[in-house]
Amino acid sequence: MLSAAAAVLAMLVSGCGGMSSPQDEEEEVRVVTTTGILADLARNVGGERVDVKALVPEGGDPHSYEPSLRDVRDIVYADAAFSNYLMLEEQNLIRALDANLRADVVNISLAERAVKYAAEIIPLVEHVNLDTIWLGLRVKGTGAELGADRSSEVRLKATGLDGPGDLIGYLTETFGEPSVYFDSSDGFDAGDGYRKDTAVLPPDAHTHMSWAFTRPGVYRLQLAAEAVPTPQTKPVPLGEATFTFAVGVDPHTVPGMADATVLDGGHADITTDLDRATGKGPGSLYLYADPEGGGDARQEIHDPSRTVIEVPNKARTEVPGDPRFRLLGRAGTSIHQLPQAVLGRHVHGEIDPHLWQNVRNAIAYVKIIRDTLIDIDPEYAITYRRNAERYIGELEKLDAYMAETIAEIPESRRYLVTTHDAFGYLGEAYGIDIAGFVTPNPATEPSLTERRKLSETISNLHVPAVFLEPNLRSRSSTLVQVAKEKSVEVCPIYGDAFDQHVTSYTEMMRANADSLRTCLGGTTSKRMSK
């Protein structure tokens, strides 16, 4: 629907003799950004010369926002587009940008360009603090030789299972809603291309997930991968492989796998390798493992035919009473489950995309926006340089304010507990310890066990307050309830979006610094209103 609408708009544009450049008739430069934060940065650089529209509305979540027909119209008429990318935005939003911008319009991914101006980058490397392996899905490589780009799809299909019970592979979306990737309980239907048992990822990204097994024993899961470079091209087969799980049994005695490597800890991904699929390596489906949690430098590649994934008896749990998880069986039934490593539906690449929580990184964004506007509208280069210089001066003062304000919090109280994993850059830049809880079993997030663990985190660290993004408070009942029981405050913190109280980037960051100092430093209450 969106593509059809874009085509109509494009015909109207071409029928009017094409679009004028900004200099032709002294008209404004039209800019689209994915988020309100990026729009605010662009407005400060462009001033009155630039008309900026944010696609994600105020208070919206860029991780889940789906573009509208109005968004497509704004994209078609844009002279420049700025996204954050690094898998921050919903893939359909990125696809709408890439598909509907005119061919001569610049399309800038700010997070990827920011290193040009010395932006600080934080890799997404998990701490190994769970007792079982974290097993996810990954797409390595860009697939450029296949004609793929960031808007392409890679499909990983479950085509068969040999085992004593059922296997359900699912992802717990933000605040508890399950999204099923693979489910053997109703079979695997080749007639529809295994549509109900297919995980879809963009190139060069990975996702965490949970793996549930209904009975102990040895399971062998058959997977097949294919790439879809564009909606108009036929799928490109990438390979097939069988992955073996030892569920509640000795992994060293799996028939036919006597000398196999056993993966029993750290982080691993079932990986589809787009570059190997083009002839650069021996195989395109394998296990990419980081057993010590040290990041890419310690990653190991394992042949699935010579590897066993252990699901130990300590991974036993019970199906929760929440009816959303009836797909796992009757409430109270015992299952084995490898846990999802991170709470919430964040499918990212290998870099934490929330760069703007470090003000120095926002300055790098501003410089890229300045350079881009000068390139497309050189007659106003002096205006853009002056605007950027003024705004960078404001941001440098803001950076100093952040550091000074947070430094006033006693070091023993600088713990941030929040349900949204978006503040790594703030913690790194300004000395806040991100102590937010990670659930060993996201499916049981509302349970007494998970509530107790959160309560222990707050008690052990003597945390005086927890922090929630205002637009997510209504979906954060567990953290709010535990905070009430522990008599700690619930305070605001802004991550991806503005609201009616905070309408600019500088206001947002000052509000965060003030809220942290107030709620962690023991000064006047800044508790969120009910």
Residue pairs with C-beta under 8 A, 6 or more apart in sequence:
1 69
2 67
2 69
2 72
2 96
2 100
3 99
3 100
3 231
5 69
5 72
5 73
6 72
6 75
6 76
6 99
6 100
9 72
9 73
9 76
9 77
9 100
10 76
10 100
10 102
13 19
13 76
13 77
13 102
19 77
19 102
20 27
21 79
21 376
22 28
22 29
22 79
22 376
22 377
23 377
23 379
28 49
28 50
28 51
29 46
29 49
29 50
29 51
29 79
29 80
29 373
29 376
29 377
30 50
30 51
30 53
30 74
30 77
30 78
30 79
30 80
31 42
31 46
31 50
31 51
31 52
31 53
31 78
31 79
31 80
31 81
31 82
32 52
32 53
32 54
32 55
32 74
32 75
32 78
32 80
32 81
32 82
32 97
33 39
33 42
33 52
33 53
33 54
33 55
33 81
33 82
33 83
34 54
34 55
34 56
34 62
34 82
34 83
34 84
34 88
34 89
34 93
34 94
34 97
35 54
35 55
35 56
35 62
35 84
35 89
35 496
35 497
36 54
36 56
36 57
36 58
36 497
36 498
37 356
37 496
37 497
37 498
37 505
37 508
38 54
38 82
38 83
38 84
38 110
38 365
39 52
39 53
39 54
40 498
40 504
40 505
41 362
41 365
41 366
41 369
41 391
41 505
42 50
42 52
42 82
42 369
43 50
43 52
44 366
44 387
44 388
44 391
45 366
45 369
45 370
45 373
45 384
45 387
45 388
45 391
46 52
46 369
46 373
46 384
46 387
47 383
47 387
49 377
49 380
49 383
49 384
50 373
53 74
53 78
55 65
55 67
55 71
55 74
55 75
55 93
55 96
56 62
56 65
56 89
56 93
56 497
57 65
58 497
58 498
58 499
58 500
58 503
59 471
59 497
59 498
59 499
60 471
60 497
61 471
61 472
61 496
61 497
62 84
62 88
62 89
62 90
62 93
62 496
62 497
63 88
63 89
63 90
63 174
63 345
63 346
63 496
64 90
64 174
64 345
65 89
65 90
65 93
66 90
66 92
66 93
67 75
67 92
67 93
67 96
71 96
72 96
72 100
75 81
75 96
75 97
75 100
75 101
76 100
76 101
76 102
78 101
78 102
78 105
79 105
79 376
79 377
80 105
80 106
80 107
80 108
80 372
80 373
80 376
81 97
81 101
81 105
81 106
81 107
81 108
82 108
82 110
82 369
82 372
83 89
83 93
83 94
83 97
83 107
83 108
83 109
83 110
84 109
84 110
84 111
84 353
84 355
85 94
85 109
85 110
85 111
85 112
85 150
85 353
86 109
86 111
86 112
86 348
86 349
86 351
86 352
86 353
87 202
87 205
87 347
87 348
87 349
87 353
88 111
88 348
88 353
88 354
88 496
91 151
91 202
94 150
94 151
94 202
95 151
97 107
98 107
98 149
98 150
98 151
99 151
101 107
106 372
106 375
106 376
108 368
108 369
108 372
110 355
110 365
110 368
110 369
111 119
111 351
111 353
111 355
113 368
114 121
114 355
114 361
114 364
114 365
114 368
115 121
115 364
116 364
116 367
116 368
117 363
117 364
117 367
117 368
118 360
118 364
119 355
119 358
119 360
119 361
119 364
119 365
120 355
120 358
120 360
120 361
120 425
120 428
120 429
121 351
121 352
121 355
122 351
122 352
122 424
122 425
122 428
123 295
123 296
123 350
123 351
123 352
124 348
124 349
124 350
124 351
124 352
125 290
125 293
125 294
125 295
126 134
126 267
126 293
126 341
126 342
127 293
128 265
128 266
128 267
128 292
128 293
129 438
130 339
130 341
130 438
130 440
131 265
131 312
131 314
131 440
132 264
132 265
132 310
132 311
132 312
132 314
132 315
132 338
132 339
133 263
133 264
133 265
133 266
133 267
133 268
133 309
133 310
133 338
134 208
134 266
134 267
134 268
134 338
134 339
134 340
134 341
135 209
135 211
135 268
135 269
135 270
135 309
135 338
136 206
136 207
136 208
136 209
136 267
136 268
136 269
136 270
136 341
137 156
137 181
137 199
137 201
137 206
137 207
137 209
137 269
137 270
137 271
138 201
138 205
138 206
138 207
138 269
138 270
138 271
138 272
138 288
139 154
139 201
139 202
139 203
139 204
139 205
139 206
139 271
139 272
139 274
140 204
140 271
140 272
140 273
140 274
140 275
140 288
141 203
141 204
141 273
141 274
141 275
141 276
141 277
142 148
142 149
142 203
142 204
142 274
142 275
143 152
143 154
143 203
143 227
143 229
143 274
143 275
143 277
143 278
145 275
145 278
146 227
146 229
146 236
146 274
146 277
146 278
147 229
147 230
147 233
148 154
148 203
148 227
148 229
148 274
149 203
149 229
150 202
150 203
150 204
151 202
152 202
152 203
152 227
152 228
152 229
152 230
153 200
153 201
153 202
153 227
153 228
154 200
154 201
154 202
154 203
154 225
154 226
154 227
154 228
154 238
154 272
154 274
155 198
155 199
155 200
155 225
155 226
155 227
155 228
155 235
156 198
156 199
156 200
156 201
156 223
156 224
156 225
156 270
156 272
157 193
157 194
157 197
157 198
157 223
157 224
157 225
157 226
158 169
158 181
158 182
158 184
158 188
158 194
158 197
158 198
158 221
158 222
158 223
159 188
159 190
159 194
159 197
159 222
159 223
159 224
159 240
160 188
160 221
160 222
161 167
161 184
161 188
161 219
161 220
161 221
161 222
162 219
162 220
163 184
163 213
163 215
163 217
163 218
163 219
163 220
163 245
163 247
164 215
164 216
164 217
164 218
164 219
165 213
165 214
165 215
165 216
165 217
165 219
166 183
166 184
166 185
166 213
166 214
166 215
167 182
167 183
167 184
167 211
167 212
167 213
167 214
167 219
167 221
167 245
168 180
168 182
168 183
168 184
168 185
168 211
168 212
168 214
168 327
168 328
169 180
169 181
169 182
169 183
169 199
169 209
169 210
169 211
169 212
170 178
170 179
170 180
170 181
170 182
170 183
170 209
170 210
170 212
170 327
171 178
171 179
171 181
171 207
171 208
171 209
171 210
171 340
171 345
172 178
172 179
172 210
172 340
172 343
172 344
172 345
172 442
172 443
172 445
173 179
173 344
173 345
174 344
174 345
174 472
174 475
175 344
175 419
175 445
175 472
175 475
175 476
176 322
176 324
176 442
176 445
176 446
177 324
178 324
178 325
178 327
178 443
179 345
180 327
181 197
181 198
181 199
181 209
182 197
182 199
182 221
183 196
183 197
183 327
184 197
185 327
186 196
188 194
188 197
189 195
189 196
189 197
194 224
199 207
201 207
201 347
203 274
204 349
204 350
205 347
205 348
205 349
206 269
206 347
206 348
206 349
206 350
207 347
208 340
208 341
208 342
209 340
210 337
210 338
210 339
210 340
210 441
210 442
210 443
211 245
211 311
211 337
211 338
212 328
212 335
212 336
212 337
212 443
213 219
213 245
213 247
213 311
213 335
213 336
213 337
214 328
214 329
214 333
214 335
215 247
216 247
216 248
216 249
216 313
216 336
217 247
217 248
217 249
218 244
218 245
218 246
218 247
218 249
218 254
218 255
219 244
219 245
219 247
220 242
220 243
220 244
220 245
221 242
221 243
221 244
221 245
222 240
222 241
222 242
223 240
223 241
223 242
223 243
223 270
223 285
224 237
224 239
224 240
225 237
225 238
225 239
225 240
225 272
225 284
225 285
226 235
226 236
226 237
226 238
227 235
227 236
227 238
227 274
227 277
228 235
228 236
229 236
236 277
238 272
238 273
238 274
238 277
238 284
238 285
239 272
239 277
239 283
239 284
239 285
240 285
241 283
241 285
241 286
241 304
241 305
242 304
242 305
243 270
243 287
243 304
243 307
243 309
244 254
244 257
244 260
244 304
244 307
244 308
244 309
245 308
245 309
245 310
245 311
246 254
246 262
246 308
246 309
246 310
246 311
247 311
247 336
248 311
248 312
248 313
248 315
248 316
248 336
251 260
251 262
251 264
251 308
251 310
252 258
252 262
252 308
254 260
254 308
257 306
257 308
259 306
260 306
260 307
260 308
261 302
261 306
261 307
261 308
262 307
262 308
262 310
263 287
263 289
263 291
263 302
263 307
263 308
263 309
263 310
264 310
264 312
265 291
266 289
266 290
266 291
266 292
266 293
267 289
267 290
267 293
267 341
268 287
268 288
268 289
268 290
268 291
268 302
268 309
269 287
269 288
269 289
270 285
270 287
271 285
271 286
271 287
271 288
272 284
272 285
273 281
273 283
273 284
273 285
273 286
274 284
275 281
276 282
276 283
276 284
277 284
283 303
285 304
286 301
286 302
286 303
286 304
287 301
287 302
287 303
287 304
287 307
287 309
288 299
288 300
288 301
288 302
289 299
289 300
289 301
289 302
290 296
290 298
290 299
290 300
291 298
291 300
292 298
296 350
309 338
311 336
311 337
311 338
313 336
315 336
315 337
315 338
315 339
316 334
316 335
316 336
316 337
317 334
317 335
317 336
317 337
317 441
317 443
317 444
318 331
318 332
318 333
318 334
318 335
318 444
319 325
319 326
319 328
319 329
319 330
319 331
319 332
319 333
319 335
319 443
320 331
320 443
320 444
320 446
320 447
321 331
321 332
322 443
322 446
325 443
328 335
328 443
329 335
337 441
337 443
339 439
339 440
339 441
339 442
340 439
340 442
341 438
342 421
342 438
343 419
343 421
343 437
343 438
343 439
343 442
343 445
344 419
344 420
344 421
346 421
352 424
352 425
354 422
354 423
354 424
354 425
354 495
354 496
355 361
355 362
355 364
355 365
355 425
356 362
356 365
356 425
356 505
357 422
357 423
357 424
357 425
357 426
357 429
357 495
357 509
358 425
358 426
358 428
358 429
359 395
359 398
359 399
359 402
359 429
359 509
360 399
360 429
361 425
362 395
362 505
363 392
363 395
363 396
363 399
366 388
366 391
366 392
366 395
367 388
367 392
369 388
370 384
370 385
370 387
370 388
373 380
373 384
374 380
374 381
374 384
374 385
377 384
394 506
395 506
398 506
398 509
398 510
401 510
401 513
402 429
402 430
402 509
402 510
402 512
402 513
403 429
403 430
405 513
405 514
405 516
405 517
406 414
406 430
406 431
406 432
406 513
406 516
406 517
407 430
407 431
408 517
408 521
409 516
409 517
409 520
409 521
410 521
411 431
412 462
413 462
413 463
413 464
413 520
413 521
413 522
414 431
414 432
414 433
414 520
415 432
415 433
415 435
415 461
415 463
415 520
416 423
416 426
416 427
416 432
416 433
416 434
416 435
416 436
416 467
416 493
416 516
417 435
417 436
417 437
417 457
417 458
417 463
417 465
417 466
417 467
417 479
418 436
418 466
418 467
418 468
418 469
418 479
418 493
419 436
419 468
419 472
419 476
419 479
420 436
420 469
420 472
420 495
421 436
422 469
422 495
422 496
423 432
423 434
423 436
423 493
423 495
424 434
426 432
426 512
427 433
427 434
430 513
432 516
435 457
435 461
435 463
437 453
437 454
437 457
439 445
439 450
439 453
441 449
441 450
444 450
445 478
446 477
446 478
450 478
451 478
451 481
451 482
454 478
454 479
454 482
455 482
455 485
455 486
457 463
458 466
458 482
458 483
458 486
458 488
459 486
463 488
464 488
464 489
464 519
464 520
464 522
465 483
465 488
465 489
465 490
465 491
465 519
465 520
466 479
466 483
466 488
466 489
466 490
466 491
467 490
467 491
467 492
467 493
467 515
467 516
467 519
468 476
468 479
468 480
468 490
468 491
468 492
468 493
468 528
469 492
469 493
469 494
469 495
469 496
469 497
470 492
470 494
470 499
470 501
470 528
471 497
471 499
473 480
473 490
473 528
479 490
480 490
483 489
483 490
484 490
489 519
489 525
489 526
489 527
490 527
490 528
491 515
491 518
491 519
491 526
491 527
491 528
492 511
492 515
492 526
492 528
493 512
493 515
493 516
494 502
494 508
494 511
494 512
498 504
498 507
498 508
501 511
502 508
502 511
514 526
515 526
517 523
518 524
518 525
518 526
519 525
519 526
519 527
